Amino acid sequence: MLEDKLLVWKFKRGSKEALCHIYEKYRDDLLRIAAGLLNETSAAEDIVHDVFVVFVRSAKQFQLTGSLRGYLAKCVVNRARNVNLSRQRRKTVSMDNAEPIALNSERPDQWIICSEEFTRLSNSMAVLPYEQREAVILHIQGGMKFREIAKLQGVSDKTAQSRFRYGFTKLRSILNSEVTK
Amino acid sequence: MRPADMTRQFIKNASIKSNPEVNEAVLKELLNELDQSKSMPCAAREPNIWRTIMRSPITKIATAAVILVSVVAGIYFLGVPTESVAWADVVRPIMTARTVVFNVEGENVPTTKVMNMGTQRFRGEVLSSDGKTVQVIVIADYDTSRMLQLIPSTKTAVFIDMKDIPEEPENVLEELRNMVTEIQNDPDISVESLGEKDIDGRMAQGFRATGPDGEWTIWADLQTALPIRMEQKWRQMEFVCTDFQFDIELEESLFSMEIPEGYSEVPSGELPIESSTEKDLVETLRIWAEVILDSVFPRDFSGQIYLDDCKKNRKKFAKLTQEQGVELGMKMGPGFVFVQLLKAENDWQYVGKNVKIGDSESPVCWYRPEDSETYRVIYGDLSVKDVSEENLPK
């Protein structure tokens, strides 16, 4: 935590080393969260790219009041939610019905390279309601507490826990059925 | 069924890799951005929107509210609440076209219900962390620059003369609507749009603007164009304003500068708002570490943590008289104000967590005074030294 505070402090004063350190430290975690939430690598890449760009542009105003990891993760979550809402409005591919092919498609400039396990997990996650998927990913992969997730989702702690529990149980069931097939 | 811990492990282990070439390309772009941002003054990037926002009375109201709350945070020290007072049912609205009510909360700001009648009358109710009880009430009269602070638990009242309150706001509702309309319609305003979002059941349009002293995110109701949520990072403060109500009825008595029946007045002095100094900050740190905590500096420098620390250690103050409490509280406030009024370029940094008082080697905090090339570093023994940038603690 203190290391992050100093990193941010140096970054705000224009330190390239600090920016490199922050980028290396959190890049893959953020990509994983974004890819898990959106089940589509290109959109996830765009989001993480944008989060870092905005972070750099707002360097002078940025004030770290919590954890840097939590802050960046929240930025990713908010943008992923906007992408989700935008897709729903356009009535194209709903996030809750997203096709798994997006994760498997390969582009020459592809940033995210998914492991077989991640692809399988994401495809299973794709059937969960978005709020449940968000709770599961943020709690297990993002290491967030339910209180933080509740605040992020604008719901009570209990609701956040319920969303996690329902999502996790469903996910277990899906993964289990895959094993027994 | 697959055991829960195995599923958890599976989720944790499901990994991705990132393409090294793309990693490098993105990093290069970010470093370029950093170079550009160094040469670009913050205010120049969004001149129109920033001017618009800073012109807004609601900005000034929120600013004044935060400053007043910080003053209250200092004075709260004298509270020593032994019992809670429930959220009083004092609000009996009367019709007026000049009222704005909203809630302020944040990591550096105790949760506070803010009420404004016209542009000259302010009432803030600092709530407990569960939001159920009012810990401190502050009523300000901008006409006379006087502030009345009430502590329900001890039935004490303190009058404070305010100096240099930020410019007084006018026509809140009208200006606020103008601001949002301008943001939405002016093609010359290059503000970042955050899209639409459901906020408490209302569809809202979000905008984010940045300025020299911070970043503002505003969510406005799509139908009425009225703000319903503002997220603000202003100087050292980060807070959120929610539950806006405009033109609602508020009782005149809520803004009364008379001491309520049953309350007793305790003496006070002037509490300078704009003239707080580094010396005040040192004194605030000393009292916090020596008197409130056990010879250790707080985990962070914020109003909310201060209130929490006071609450946890209330037994330590049991022997203080009310007058002694007031005196200590009045010494605490200016230090908070000093930090809150630092600008981004002052480069404030607090690193005092776990530092013990008397430790001359460990820094507690630092900042760079305006037009200074060196930093002022306050150490654990409360000494203050001028330190060049390259010699700052790593």
Interface residues (C-beta under 8 A of the other chain):
Chain A: L2 K5 L6 W9 K12 R13 G14 K16 L19 C20 Y23 R27 D28 L31 R32 A35 E45 H49 F52 V53 V54 V56 R57 S58 A59 K60 Q61 F62 Q63 T65 G66 N78 R81 N82 L85 S86 D109 Q110 W111 I112 I113 C114 S115 E117 F118 R120 L121 S122 V136 I140 Q141 G154 F168 L171 R172 S173 L175 N176 V179
Chain B: M1 R2 A4 T7 R8 F10 I11 K12 N13 A14 S15 I16 K17 S18 N19 V22 N23 V26 L27 E29 L30 L31 E33 L34 S37 K38 C42 E107 N108 E192 L194 G195 E196 K197 I199 D200 T210 G211 D213 G214 E215 K233 Q236 E238 S302 A344 E345 D347 Q349 V351 K353 E389 K394
